[in-house]
Amino acid sequence: MGKVASKHFGEIELNHGREHCFVARHELGGNQLELDLNVTAHDHFDEAAMRKVDYRLRFLPELVDQVREMIADELDQDGTNPQQFLHFHSSQLKDEQLESVFGVTDKGQLTNDVFLKALKLGHVAIYPGQPERYFVLDFTLGSHFTDELLVVAADEDGVVDDEILWE
């Protein structure tokens, strides 16, 4: 089996016909996040596919900015997952959580902008064999606070799906 070098995942052995999940740490905007490269047994994954993954990851900051804009837009719309996520997580806050998670001392200071600043990208799953869900991005308020996420998918060209899920 051949090996291929990846800027993000190091040296990867190409072993066709088996499932693999390669994990890497990556810094984006001063925050650490986890990258998972998921290759199924039926995926055609070769050196060109690995180069494409590394190339697409160069545009991750722009993709994250686009998703943040979508979340911001949906915070002002009734019944959207981002709005419900914010309402759910802000309704039962204790004072110490308000400050540690959102950096404010009064619930009246918890604006959409404060929420967006606290919302961090924590995980990116990459599925090179699924062009329509190539990237799956998980946004969190922190695992110390909640295990729930806002999840967004993008295709292999970086086009974001218009649905933001709450999981």
N, C-alpha and C positions, 0 to 999 in steps of 0.2 A: 504494500500500500504506500502511496506517496504522501508526502507532507507538504503543507503550505504554511507560509508565515502570514500572520495577521497583525496589523498594527494594534488592534484592540484585544485580541484573544491569544496572542503569542503563536507558537507553532502548533498546528493542528494536523493530526494524522487523518487523512482521508480514508475512511473505511466504509465503503459503500455496502448497502444491504443491512445496516444496523442503525438503530436510533441513537442519537447523541444529543446531549445538552452541554454546551460549553459555557462556562460562567466567567465573567470578567468584572472588575471594578472600573468605573470611569468617573472622572470629575467633569461636572458641567455647571458652570456658573458658581463655582465655589462649593458645590454640594456633591457628595459621593452618591453614585447610583450603581445599581447592579444591572449588567447586561447579560441576557441569556440568549445564546444562539441555539435554536432548536432545529435539528435535522432529523427527519423521519427516515425510515428504512427505504422508502420509495422515492425520496427526493433525489434529483440529480444535483449533487453538490460536489463541485470541483474547484480548481484554483480560480477560475473566472467567477464563480459564485461567491467565493470568499472575498475576492477583490471588490465585487459589487457591494457586499456587506460593508466593508471598510469605507468604500466611497460614499455610500448612503449615510453612514454614521457621521461623515463630515458635515452634513446638513441637519444634524439633530438639533442644534440650537435654534435654527429657523423654524423647524417643525414644532418645537416646544413653544416658541413664541406664538405661532399660529393657533395652537391648541389653547393657550392661555387667553387669546383674544376670543375664541369661541366660548370658553367657559365664562368670561366676563360678559359677553353678550347674553348668555343664557341665564345669568344671575338676575337679570332684570325681567325675565319672562316667567309668568306663573306656570307652575307645574313641571318645570324642567328638572332634570336630575341634579345639576349643579345647585339650583336654588333650594331644592329639598335637602340636599346634602348639607349645605350651609345651615339651613334652619334646624335640621336634626342635631347637628353638632354644636350649635350655639345655644339651643334651648335649655340644656341641662348642665351648662358649664358651671364649675366651681370657680371662685375668684382666682385661685392659684393656677388653674388650667388656662384661664383667660390670659393671664400674663405669660405663662410658659409656652403656650401654643401660638397665641396671636400677638403677644408683645404689647397688649393694652391692659389698662387696669379697670376699665368700666365697660359694661356691655354696650353702652351708647357709642363707644368708639369702634365697635366691631362693624366696620363698613365693608363693602364689597372689595375695595382696594386692600384693606387689611387682610381679609380672607385670602385674596389672590396672592399676596406676599407670603402668607403662611403655607400655602399649598405648594408642595414640592414634588418634583418628579423623583420617584424613588426606584423605579424599575422599568426596564425596557426589554421586552421579549421580541426576538427577531425570528421570523419564520420564512426562510428563503424559499421554501417549497410552496408557500401560499401567497401568491402575488397580490391578492386583495386584502390580506391581513398580514402584510410583511412586518410591520411594526405594531406592537401593542404597548401603549404607554400607561403606566400606573402612577397616578398622582395621589399623594397622601398628606395628611396633617401630622403625620409622625406615628410610628408604631407604638410609642409610649402612650399615645392618646387614643388611637382607634385602629382597628384592623380593617376598616372599610376604605374603599378607594373610588376615585373617579377614573374610569378607564376609557381610553380613546384608541382607535386603530387607524392606521394609515397604510395605503398600498405601497407597492414597490417604487413608485415614483414620488412618494412623499405626499400624496393627496390624502387629506384627512377625511375619514368617514364623518358624516354629519351627525352621527348619534354619539352622545356622551353617556356612558353607562355608569351606574352606581352599583358597585359590588362589595 
